[in-house]
Structure formats: C-alpha cells, structure tokens
C-alpha cells in the first residue's frame, strides 16, 4: 500500500477515535449532571420532610377536610 494512502487511513482512524472519545466524554458529563440533579432533588425533599409544620385548617371554623366529611374534635360531620 502506498505510504500516502496509509497515512490517510491512519489519520481517518485517529479522527474517528477522537470523535468517539469526545462523544463519550459528553455523555459522561450528561450522566453526572443528571445524577447531581437527582441528588439535589432528594436532598431538597429530605429537608422539606424534616421540617415539622403545623396543619393549616381547610375551613374557617378550624376544621380539616377528610375523605367523606369534615372532622372537628374527633367527630365526623357530613358535608352539606
């Protein structure tokens, strides 16, 4: 094989390897960014779960809405 053709084949192969390496590096950065976002979201959720907050009544009279009716002082009242 002629030396010029051999050099061109080698250059093409090197160019392909560099492009593959760049794609792999970009994919790795994307995976790391996604992992960091998931970790940040999990940490934010954990912080929210750790903060005890008083319940806010659903109605003006201080009662809370539950499935099937309102509850006040442990007694259920039907919604009217």
N, CA, C and O of each residue as an XYZ file, in Angstrom:
320
protein
N       0.855     -1.176      0.000
C       0.000      0.000      0.000
C       0.899      1.236      0.000
O       1.954      1.260      0.634
N       0.467      2.230     -0.705
C       1.248      3.458     -0.836
C       1.281      4.195      0.503
O       0.281      4.209      1.220
N       2.423      4.810      0.853
C       2.539      5.495      2.143
C       1.536      6.629      2.339
O       1.087      6.861      3.461
N       1.186      7.322      1.295
C       0.217      8.423      1.417
C      -1.161      7.869      1.786
O      -1.845      8.437      2.638
N      -1.569      6.785      1.164
C      -2.858      6.159      1.458
C      -2.857      5.638      2.893
O      -3.841      5.784      3.619
N      -1.745      5.033      3.290
C      -1.627      4.521      4.655
C      -1.762      5.651      5.668
O      -2.469      5.502      6.665
N      -1.100      6.770      5.430
C      -1.205      7.928      6.341
C      -2.636      8.448      6.411
O      -3.114      8.789      7.493
N      -3.316      8.513      5.291
C      -4.708      8.993      5.287
C      -5.619      8.050      6.064
O      -6.511      8.499      6.784
N      -5.399      6.761      5.923
C      -6.195      5.791      6.681
C      -5.943      5.959      8.176
O      -6.876      5.925      8.978
N      -4.679      6.140      8.544
C      -4.331      6.341      9.948
C      -4.950      7.627     10.473
O      -5.494      7.643     11.577
N      -4.877      8.706      9.700
C      -5.486      9.987     10.125
C      -6.993      9.845     10.324
O      -7.558     10.342     11.298
N      -7.635      9.148      9.369
C      -9.079      8.950      9.483
C      -9.416      8.154     10.752
O     -10.357      8.491     11.471
N      -8.654      7.115     11.014
C      -8.875      6.288     12.208
C      -8.679      7.110     13.477
O      -9.479      7.015     14.407
N      -7.632      7.906     13.519
C      -7.388      8.769     14.686
C      -8.510      9.782     14.868
O      -8.947     10.033     15.991
N      -8.977     10.365     13.766
C     -10.074     11.338     13.828
C     -11.338     10.671     14.377
O     -12.039     11.252     15.205
N     -11.625      9.456     13.918
C     -12.790      8.709     14.414
C     -12.661      8.408     15.909
O     -13.632      8.531     16.656
N     -11.465      8.016     16.340
C     -11.249      7.726     17.757
C     -11.426      8.979     18.614
O     -12.007      8.917     19.698
N     -10.929     10.108     18.131
C     -11.085     11.363     18.881
C     -12.550     11.770     18.974
O     -13.005     12.245     20.014
N     -13.291     11.579     17.872
C     -14.712     11.923     17.896
C     -15.477     11.008     18.851
O     -16.353     11.469     19.583
N     -15.154      9.735     18.846
C     -15.802      8.797     19.779
C     -15.492      9.164     21.228
O     -16.363      9.098     22.096
N     -14.240      9.551     21.478
C     -13.857      9.936     22.834
C     -14.594     11.202     23.270
O     -15.009     11.306     24.424
N     -14.759     12.164     22.362
C     -15.480     13.394     22.696
C     -16.950     13.097     22.995
O     -17.524     13.672     23.920
N     -17.560     12.202     22.216
C     -18.955     11.828     22.466
C     -19.093     11.129     23.810
O     -20.040     11.385     24.554
N     -18.150     10.248     24.120
C     -18.196      9.534     25.394
C     -18.030     10.501     26.562
O     -18.688     10.352     27.592
N     -17.155     11.487     26.405
C     -16.956     12.475     27.466
C     -18.216     13.311     27.669
O     -18.595     13.597     28.805
N     -18.868     13.705     26.568
C     -20.099     14.483     26.676
C     -21.198     13.668     27.347
O     -21.955     14.198     28.160
N     -21.289     12.391     27.015
C     -22.294     11.528     27.640
C     -22.011     11.366     29.129
O     -22.939     11.333     29.937
N     -20.750     11.268     29.491
C     -20.386     11.136     30.909
C     -20.766     12.392     31.676
O     -21.285     12.308     32.789
N     -20.510     13.555     31.090
C     -20.879     14.814     31.742
C     -22.399     14.888     31.911
O     -22.886     15.328     32.952
N     -23.138     14.463     30.903
C     -24.603     14.476     30.999
C     -25.093     13.550     32.104
O     -26.003     13.906     32.852
N     -24.496     12.364     32.213
C     -24.888     11.438     33.280
C     -24.566     12.012     34.657
O     -25.356     11.878     35.592
N     -23.407     12.648     34.777
C     -23.029     13.245     36.060
C     -23.978     14.383     36.427
O     -24.347     14.531     37.592
N     -24.372     15.183     35.445
C     -25.297     16.283     35.709
C     -26.663     15.748     36.146
O     -27.273     16.281     37.073
N     -27.134     14.711     35.487
C     -28.428     14.123     35.856
C     -28.360     13.538     37.262
O     -29.298     13.683     38.046
N     -27.258     12.884     37.577
C     -27.090     12.307     38.915
C     -27.063     13.410     39.970
O     -27.651     13.260     41.041
N     -26.389     14.507     39.672
C     -26.330     15.632     40.612
C     -27.715     16.246     40.811
O     -28.079     16.599     41.932
N     -28.495     16.377     39.725
C     -29.861     16.914     39.847
C     -30.730     16.005     40.708
O     -31.491     16.485     41.548
N     -30.619     14.689     40.501
C     -31.404     13.753     41.318
C     -31.003     13.845     42.784
O     -31.861     13.819     43.666
N     -29.715     13.950     43.044
C     -29.247     14.058     44.434
C     -29.725     15.357     45.059
O     -30.116     15.381     46.226
N     -29.694     16.434     44.290
C     -30.151     17.725     44.805
C     -31.652     17.684     45.096
O     -32.098     18.220     46.111
N     -32.426     17.061     44.225
C     -33.872     16.952     44.447
C     -34.164     16.091     45.672
O     -35.062     16.404     46.453
N     -33.411     15.012     45.841
C     -33.612     14.145     47.005
C     -33.255     14.884     48.296
O     -33.939     14.733     49.308
N     -32.190     15.678     48.259
C     -31.795     16.438     49.445
C     -32.845     17.501     49.777
O     -33.154     17.724     50.947
N     -33.389     18.152     48.753
C     -34.419     19.160     48.990
C     -35.671     18.507     49.574
O     -36.295     19.058     50.480
N     -36.036     17.337     49.059
C     -37.211     16.633     49.589
C     -36.971     16.217     51.036
O     -37.878     16.302     51.864
N     -35.770     15.773     51.342
C     -35.454     15.371     52.712
C     -35.531     16.566     53.657
O     -35.994     16.437     54.790
N     -35.077     17.733     53.188
C     -35.153     18.936     54.025
C     -36.599     19.314     54.286
O     -36.949     19.696     55.403
N     -37.441     19.212     53.270
C     -38.854     19.557     53.428
C     -39.526     18.568     54.373
O     -40.342     18.961     55.207
N     -39.190     17.295     54.248
C     -39.795     16.277     55.110
C     -39.365     16.432     56.563
O     -40.107     16.049     57.468
N     -38.176     16.988     56.804
C     -37.665     17.138     58.159
C     -38.270     18.329     58.901
O     -38.207     18.381     60.130
N     -38.846     19.274     58.186
C     -39.392     20.476     58.817
C     -40.808     20.178     59.296
O     -41.708     19.957     58.486
N     -41.006     20.170     60.617
C     -42.375     19.944     61.094
C     -43.196     21.223     60.904
O     -42.793     22.306     61.327
N     -44.322     21.076     60.278
C     -45.179     22.237     60.026
C     -46.545     21.965     60.634
O     -47.064     20.853     60.532
N     -47.125     22.969     61.260
C     -48.464     22.764     61.807
C     -49.473     22.625     60.664
O     -49.315     23.230     59.604
N     -50.482     21.839     60.892
C     -51.507     21.683     59.869
C     -52.330     22.954     59.781
O     -52.639     23.581     60.794
N     -52.672     23.317     58.586
C     -53.489     24.501     58.347
C     -54.915     24.027     58.113
O     -55.154     23.201     57.232
N     -55.870     24.542     58.895
C     -57.264     24.107     58.721
C     -57.776     24.428     57.323
O     -57.401     25.435     56.724
N     -58.639     23.556     56.816
C     -59.218     23.740     55.497
C     -60.427     24.676     55.512
O     -60.793     25.247     54.485
N     -61.039     24.828     56.676
C     -62.245     25.644     56.768
C     -62.030     26.762     57.780
O     -61.151     26.688     58.639
N     -62.857     27.800     57.656
C     -62.733     28.971     58.523
C     -62.966     28.615     59.983
O     -62.348     29.208     60.867
N     -63.840     27.662     60.249
C     -64.135     27.314     61.634
C     -63.068     26.419     62.265
O     -63.237     25.975     63.401
N     -61.994     26.151     61.564
C     -60.875     25.413     62.127
C     -60.932     23.918     61.927
O     -60.177     23.183     62.563
N     -61.800     23.454     61.067
C     -61.906     22.019     60.828
C     -61.048     21.629     59.626
O     -60.627     22.463     58.826
N     -60.814     20.332     59.542
C     -59.988     19.801     58.469
C     -60.832     18.922     57.565
O     -61.704     18.194     58.038
N     -60.579     18.987     56.279
C     -61.314     18.158     55.320
C     -60.673     16.775     55.292
O     -59.453     16.647     55.181
N     -61.491     15.760     55.392
C     -61.052     14.369     55.291
C     -61.937     13.684     54.265
O     -62.964     14.229     53.859
N     -61.550     12.525     53.858
C     -62.353     11.767     52.901
C     -63.704     11.442     53.528
O     -63.765     10.808     54.581
N     -64.763     11.865     52.900
C     -66.103     11.546     53.380
C     -66.712     12.590     54.293
O     -67.875     12.430     54.666
N     -66.031     13.621     54.670
C     -66.643     14.635     55.527
C     -65.615     15.477     56.251
O     -64.411     15.352     56.026
N     -66.117     16.345     57.132
C     -65.239     17.194     57.931
C     -65.059     16.577     59.300
O     -65.957     15.904     59.806
N     -63.916     16.799     59.897
C     -63.648     16.277     61.232
C     -63.347     17.446     62.148
O     -62.492     18.281     61.853
N     -64.068     17.495     63.273
C     -63.824     18.553     64.259
C     -63.831     17.888     65.638
O     -64.831     17.318     66.076
N     -62.713     17.981     66.281
C     -62.626     17.412     67.618
C     -62.865     15.919     67.639
O     -63.373     15.397     68.631
N     -62.514     15.213     66.572
C     -62.641     13.775     66.526
C     -64.007     13.282     66.074
O     -64.190     12.074     65.923
N     -64.968     14.162     65.855
C     -66.303     13.758     65.401
C     -66.463     14.114     63.926
O     -66.114     15.218     63.508
N     -66.979     13.199     63.159
C     -67.165     13.446     61.734
C     -68.502     14.124     61.485
O     -69.510     13.763     62.091
N     -68.507     15.103     60.598
C     -69.730     15.787     60.180
C     -69.862     15.624     58.675
O     -68.872     15.721     57.950
N     -71.060     15.380     58.207
C     -71.278     15.213     56.775
C     -71.194     16.556     56.085
O     -71.648     17.567     56.620
N     -70.602     16.567     54.875
C     -70.570     17.815     54.100
C     -71.972     18.116     53.581
O     -72.663     17.235     53.069
N     -72.375     19.364     53.720
C     -73.705     19.734     53.248
C     -73.586     20.723     52.137
O     -74.598     21.168     51.594
